[in-house]
Amino acid sequence: MSRVLFALLLATFGSPGYAAGLPTYELVIRDGHFTPPLLEVPAGQRFKIVLHNQGQGPAEFESTPLRVEKVMSPGVTSFVVIHPLRPGHYPFFDEFHLELPEGGIVAK
């Protein structure tokens, strides 16, 4: 592989800053409750959600329509990058607390 191609691939996919320039939204998960419960994002644009598990037990950010899930221990902060969305509503939930209301993302 040429050095130029390798550098291009590294800059695009392998760099630690890969998600650094994305619009970022914060989401706190505390014992199955989401704050805020609804995120409004622009349609057609990738974005990052920084997840903070501030609950007493594990949390799982999961969304079937977005094909994403992230399991986190108490006190852990992580993130997910979401592909560009069409306008609409995309629910998410904490699989450890299915009895509680879902959260959601609205792409406009």
C-alpha positions as CSV (number, residue, x, y, z in Angstrom):
1,M,0.0,0.0,0.0
2,S,1.4,3.4,-0.9
3,R,2.2,5.9,1.9
4,V,-0.3,8.4,0.5
5,L,-3.2,5.8,0.5
6,F,-2.2,4.7,4.0
7,A,-2.1,8.3,5.3
8,L,-5.5,9.0,3.7
9,L,-7.1,5.9,5.3
10,L,-5.5,6.8,8.6
11,A,-6.8,10.3,8.5
12,T,-10.3,9.2,7.5
13,F,-10.8,6.2,9.7
14,G,-8.0,5.5,12.1
15,S,-7.3,8.8,13.6
16,P,-8.4,9.4,17.2
17,G,-10.0,12.7,16.0
18,Y,-12.3,10.8,13.7
19,A,-15.4,11.9,15.6
20,A,-13.9,15.1,17.0
21,G,-15.5,17.6,14.5
22,L,-19.0,16.2,14.7
23,P,-22.0,18.1,16.3
24,T,-22.2,16.6,19.8
25,Y,-25.1,16.0,22.1
26,E,-24.9,15.1,25.8
27,L,-27.2,12.4,27.3
28,V,-27.3,11.4,30.9
29,I,-28.7,8.0,31.8
30,R,-29.6,7.6,35.5
31,D,-31.3,4.3,36.5
32,G,-33.3,4.1,33.2
33,H,-34.2,7.8,32.9
34,F,-32.8,9.9,30.1
35,T,-31.9,13.6,30.5
36,P,-32.9,15.1,28.2
37,P,-35.6,12.6,27.1
38,L,-35.6,14.0,23.6
39,L,-32.7,15.1,21.4
40,E,-33.4,17.3,18.4
41,V,-30.8,17.0,15.6
42,P,-30.5,18.2,12.0
43,A,-31.6,15.6,9.4
44,G,-28.9,14.5,6.9
45,Q,-25.9,15.1,9.2
46,R,-23.8,12.7,11.2
47,F,-23.5,13.5,14.9
48,K,-22.1,12.2,18.2
49,I,-24.0,11.4,21.4
50,V,-21.8,11.5,24.6
51,L,-23.4,9.1,27.1
52,H,-23.0,9.5,30.8
53,N,-24.2,6.6,33.1
54,Q,-24.8,8.4,36.4
55,G,-27.0,5.6,37.8
56,Q,-26.3,3.1,40.5
57,G,-26.2,0.1,38.1
58,P,-25.4,-0.7,34.5
59,A,-27.1,1.1,31.6
60,E,-27.6,0.2,28.0
61,F,-28.3,2.8,25.4
62,E,-30.1,0.9,22.6
63,S,-32.0,1.8,19.5
64,T,-33.3,-0.7,17.1
65,P,-34.0,1.7,14.2
66,L,-30.5,3.2,14.6
67,R,-28.9,-0.2,14.9
68,V,-26.8,0.9,17.9
69,E,-26.3,-0.3,21.5
70,K,-23.8,0.6,24.1
71,V,-23.6,-1.0,27.6
72,M,-21.9,1.0,30.3
73,S,-21.1,0.3,34.0
74,P,-22.0,2.9,36.6
75,G,-20.0,6.1,36.4
76,V,-18.8,5.4,32.8
77,T,-18.9,8.0,30.0
78,S,-18.8,6.8,26.4
79,F,-20.1,7.9,23.0
80,V,-21.8,6.7,19.9
81,V,-21.7,8.2,16.4
82,I,-25.0,8.2,14.5
83,H,-25.1,8.2,10.7
84,P,-27.1,10.9,8.9
85,L,-30.8,10.5,9.6
86,R,-33.9,11.1,7.5
87,P,-36.5,13.4,9.1
88,G,-38.4,11.5,11.7
89,H,-38.5,10.1,15.2
90,Y,-36.0,7.4,16.4
91,P,-36.7,5.9,19.8
92,F,-34.0,4.6,22.2
93,F,-34.2,2.8,25.5
94,D,-32.3,1.4,28.4
95,E,-32.6,-2.4,28.1
96,F,-32.0,-2.8,31.8
97,H,-35.1,-0.7,32.5
98,L,-37.7,-1.7,29.9
99,E,-40.5,-0.7,32.2
100,L,-39.5,3.0,32.0
101,P,-40.4,5.4,29.1
102,E,-38.2,5.5,26.0
103,G,-36.2,8.4,25.0
104,G,-36.0,9.6,21.4
105,I,-34.2,11.5,18.7
106,V,-36.1,13.8,16.4
107,A,-34.3,14.6,13.1
108,K,-35.6,17.7,11.4
